[in-house]
Amino acid sequence: MSIFKDTFKPGVRAQITARQNAISDGRSTPQSIQYFNARNAWVRMTSAVDVANDGGKLAKSYILQGGILNSNNTLREGLGGAEGKYISQTQAGQNYRLGLRPMPGITSVDVKSKSAYGSLREVTVNFNAWDIKQLEELELLYMRPGYTALIEWGWAPYLDNNGNLQNNVQYYDDIFIKGKKKEDIWKEIFKKSEETGNYEAMYGYIKNYSWSARADGGYDCTTTIISIGEVMESLKVNYSAFNVPDLEKNGIIASRVGVALDSEILSSYTKNIVAGICHELYYIANEKANDFAEYNIVDKNNENKTYTFFKFPVDISGGDENKESITKNGKQIYVTLESFANILNKYVLLADKSNNTPFVKLSVRGSDITSDNELLLCLGNTYQLSTNPSICLIANHAWENPSALGLPDSSDFDTLKKIIKGMSKNYFYNGDYKEKQLGIIGNIYLNLDYLYQLIINDNVASQDKKEKNDIALFDYIKNIMSGVSTAIGNVATFEIHADPVDGNVVKIIDVNYSDIANRDKIYNEAFTLELHSTKSVTRQYKLESQIFPEQSTIIAIGAQAQGGALGADTNTLIDFNQNLIDRIIPKKDAPTLVDNPDLEADLKAKAESLVKNLKTLLSFIVKIDPSWWEFKGDFDASKSSEYSNALKDIIAFFKSYIVNDNKNRAIIPTKLSVTTDGIGGLVIGNIFKIPEDLLPRGYKGAGNIGRRLGYVVTGLGHSIQNNDWTTNIDAQTIILDPPKSGLSATNFATITKVAAAAVDAVSSGTVTQKLKDTLAKIDPKQLPGPPAKDLPKEVTVDRVIAAIQKKNYSFYANTAYGKNKLNIVGVRAINKAFNSPVSNYFTDYVVMFYYDSKGLRQERIGWQTTSPGLTYEAGKFGGAGRTIMMQEGQYKDSYVRGLHLGKIDTLVQAKSMNYHRDESLNAQYNSVNITTGIFGTNIHPSGNYSNNDSKKLINNWSAGCQVFRSYDDYLWMMQAVRNQVETTNYKFFTYTLLNFKDL
């Protein structure tokens, strides 16, 4: 699903907990004293090299661990002899030049993470050789680039996961088994490291080495070992096919599917192997596949893997007219990304002949080692499609029913429907383009001509840092996915990721967090790493805010911009900057939006933008530009950027109208660096938490709640020296608020209605009243407006307490009985007089406060409504006597925690209360009579988003309920509700309703 989805493994969690418990004991127990004072770090390096077919004899004699080991794998002692610490001969029996010399040994080890997301590891091992003869033998084992070695390290003695002191360290010796699969080595050492956290290891290639002579006759030596995934950055994929016997004659598959290759196709193999393969696959699929249909090849030479191709007939022009193309007669052939990865693995990438597997494997699936072989996912969007078929196609079945997207379902869509129906690999996970909206990376269909163009492209070759015009696997895939991302709307952020567990696997991932379904589970299970307490085993940490260079400008400009202005998603800053106004520059906006508080002007600007972009997209789909569908011309690739920009803007537009759990939830990132006692079993992508009291209020949501922050491990390092082992963890913030639907049925209806109204405006090219009315009616909460007015100075906790006391009401004070018990007070606006027009705005106030365990007053004041909205007061739902308005007064213990409408966790009415019954339904406040009862007048939010806009309308949010305008106010209340129940075990809540005159 996603690389960012797991917290620390159970063994690692248990180990950190055992250490934290040991240190919190004050080091007073015998085991704690011995652990913290007698433990030592050990390190061991083993070569996988056989010298002159010796079966590993020399390697076994030069296992570097506390020097070198004797014949029974124990540490050496004494002077002289064959197995002393000081000896006069090498392990191969050669006399030392300088007589009796110390044994060689490791002095320090440094492990660093490399690459953008820290997935590549590099280990630097420093060790001593004390004689030229020692150096010569060590050089054969540890200083030969391209050969492999195993480096292990850990604690001895160590605490097991039950807190018991142990000395029985187990090392990994299977590296001496001839024919042992490298994949099994990675799997076994990973399992060993995650079991207790007291062991860590890396098996990799020797990348570099150095030695320097010293005055005492010895040598300082350094060996660098890299994880095999690093090879992707230098692994050439545009090498000549002449290096592969018979490939330039028979191709890779053609002879097995009964297709003879002509000289033109074979000539592509003279360019490079990938060019030849692309040309061969194009020729086969073009011969075998029907138009708008797939063709599958089952490759018996590659574990019966199936390669899926799709044929789409359309000429493509534009761009570089001199480019070399393999396309014939306007027939475009596509191959799924997963199929192409499997083909590269089998026929292009350097292979390990011992088990016929690639040294570096390209994958679009999860880990083989952890049995998490699921398809990797990326963020998607209901409107997604490929606006550039010269690059790729995706099967988004939402477009099979254009009317569901608010578009006119006509014959103009027939070709698009045929494309989608012809592709069997659905782009959306579980076919869900409405709710989760997660794409399957491996199900993207790549144009073979696009793949061919990139592999012979001089610009791609020029990226070679060695200036040899080699195209590395990393650069090739990176360029492919860059074009794909643009073509499908820039929704996902694709990266190449070297798996830290599967040592030789590199994956195509979306670095956005996409495991939405498990987000709540992950947050609840995420381990809390103590940083600054008596239980902490952290030696030092650095927690700092971090604005990346590419963020700084847009943050500065967009801080007070309207959501979506300036071509950026500035909605993400709305929550973070809530209630903040720059006195000098109070508001920023794009020049195309009129700075006018008039709702009509803002509506017109939004509508015009939507019409423009939708018209561009329709010109791509519906043949407004007749050079596209139904073969009346060809596709002009030079217009692809215009189409893709329109798609991107449309997606951004509808995102701003969708109520989802991430809306406005972004924060300025923080960066965490932790140095802790050495711990094994951690991997890049692990998610953990830190104590909440270390973060400022802005990172927790207003009122210290509302954002559930985790940290994702982006870098790992280890340092072993002076008998000590430390682990360095680098991490970035990740928001893990509870999951909600990406789209609800209501949200999807919003898309349909807005798009349909916009389509009506496309033909005339002007904004219709229908579109403006639709925007205003469907989602007025999202429309731009002036900042919320300041709360009146009279609305304070102190004045509310005074008013309560004056009326002889009760409240929970700063007493032993009152601490942690929540006071909720509504204040009805003075303008809500009977027989006056209904105000459809949130003009009432809510004051909440309690005294915490330390006697400090925690408080929250915001806007709410204490009366029904216009939807009910105007009789939109019919039925006399439908609306009620709570009578002012105090209702003791009248609420308990429950579900509003069976789904919203909030406070629900539990006892009878008094109400004014309004039977007139004339859009005025009326009181026909006073009625008493339980009518479900709950206290709840107005939607699941943070928005404190003063023009937000009540409408059908209330038929008598007490409803918050700001979602953050609701969140503050629920945190206080949970606090009261957990600390006092008292589950009832009193609601007091005052009038503004009382203050």
Number of C-alpha atoms within 10 A of each C-alpha: 23 21 22 21 19 22 26 21 20 15 21 23 22 20 25 25 22 18 24 20 18 24 20 16 14 12 16 12 12 9 17 22 16 15 23 16 10 11 18 16 20 22 24 21 22 24 26 20 23 17 14 9 8 10 14 20 16 20 24 22 17 26 20 22 20 18 20 25 21 18 12 7 12 11 15 19 13 10 15 15 12 16 18 18 22 19 20 22 21 21 21 12 10 12 16 17 15 14 12 17 22 19 26 25 20 23 19 18 22 17 21 18 23 17 14 12 19 22 26 25 24 22 24 21 22 20 19 21 25 23 26 17 20 25 22 13 20 21 17 16 24 28 25 17 14 14 17 24 20 21 21 19 25 25 25 20 20 28 25 19 21 11 18 13 18 14 12 9 13 8 14 16 10 11 20 18 11 11 9 13 14 21 17 13 18 21 16 14 21 25 17 21 23 23 20 24 27 27 27 24 22 25 25 26 23 26 22 16 18 13 18 9 14 10 6 9 13 21 21 16 22 22 21 22 29 25 25 27 26 25 21 23 14 16 20 20 23 21 20 17 24 15 11 12 9 11 18 24 17 17 22 19 18 15 11 13 12 9 16 16 18 12 10 12 23 21 15 23 24 15 17 20 26 25 29 25 27 24 26 28 22 26 21 21 23 21 11 14 17 15 17 19 17 20 18 16 17 14 16 10 10 14 9 10 15 16 20 23 28 27 25 24 17 20 19 20 15 12 12 9 8 6 8 12 13 21 19 13 8 15 17 25 31 29 28 24 23 24 24 23 20 19 21 19 20 19 17 21 20 18 16 13 9 10 12 11 17 19 21 23 23 28 27 25 23 22 20 14 17 12 8 11 14 13 20 25 31 27 22 27 24 23 19 26 25 24 28 25 24 25 25 27 28 27 26 27 20 21 20 19 14 16 16 18 22 21 21 17 16 10 10 16 19 15 17 18 20 15 21 23 17 18 24 14 20 19 30 27 21 12 19 18 22 20 17 23 24 27 30 25 27 22 26 24 29 27 28 29 21 21 24 21 18 20 25 18 15 13 12 18 20 14 16 17 10 9 9 10 17 22 27 23 23 21 21 20 18 16 14 17 21 14 16 24 18 22 27 28 25 20 19 23 15 19 19 24 24 30 24 25 23 23 28 23 26 27 20 25 25 24 19 18 18 24 21 23 13 14 20 16 15 21 23 15 15 21 23 21 19 17 20 16 11 13 18 21 23 20 14 14 16 11 14 12 13 14 14 10 8 8 11 13 12 15 17 10 14 26 22 23 23 23 23 20 18 18 12 16 19 21 22 21 22 24 21 21 14 17 13 12 13 9 7 6 8 11 17 15 17 14 9 11 17 13 15 12 11 12 16 12 15 19 21 20 15 21 23 21 18 25 25 19 22 23 22 20 21 19 17 23 20 21 16 15 13 16 15 20 22 14 14 12 15 17 23 16 19 14 14 22 14 15 26 25 20 23 26 19 20 23 19 18 19 19 19 18 21 20 21 19 19 17 20 20 21 18 21 17 14 17 16 20 18 20 19 19 20 24 23 24 24 24 24 25 24 20 27 24 21 18 12 15 10 10 15 10 14 17 23 18 22 22 19 18 20 22 21 18 19 23 24 25 24 24 24 24 20 24 19 22 17 11 14 16 23 20 20 23 22 21 24 19 21 22 19 22 18 19 16 18 16 21 22 15 10 12 20 20 16 23 23 18 20 27 26 21 24 29 22 19 23 21 10 9 14 15 23 20 13 15 26 23 14 21 24 17 12 17 17 18 21 18 19 20 18 15 17 15 10 9 13 9 7 12 17 16 17 11 14 21 18 13 18 21 12 10 13 9 14 14 21 17 19 18 11 11 10 18 21 31 28 28 23 18 23 27 25 22 18 12 13 18 12 11 12 12 16 21 21 20 19 25 22 24 25 25 21 22 22 24 21 19 14 9 15 12 15 14 18 18 18 22 22 28 28 29 28 27 25 25 19 23 32 18 18 12 12 12 12 12 14 17 25 28 24 21 18 17 17 20 17 16 15 19 21 19 20 16 14 18 10 7 8 14 14 20 23 22 22 19 16 14 19 19 22 20 23 21 19 19 22 16 19 19 26 23 16 12 11 14 16 14 11 14 16 16 24 23 23 27 26 24 16 16 20 27 21 24 20 18 19 22 19 26 20 16 22 27 23 25 24 24 28 26 31 22 21 26 27 23 22 19 25 19 14 24 22 16 16 21 16 12 13 14 11 14 15 18 22 19 20 21 20 23 17 19 11 15 16
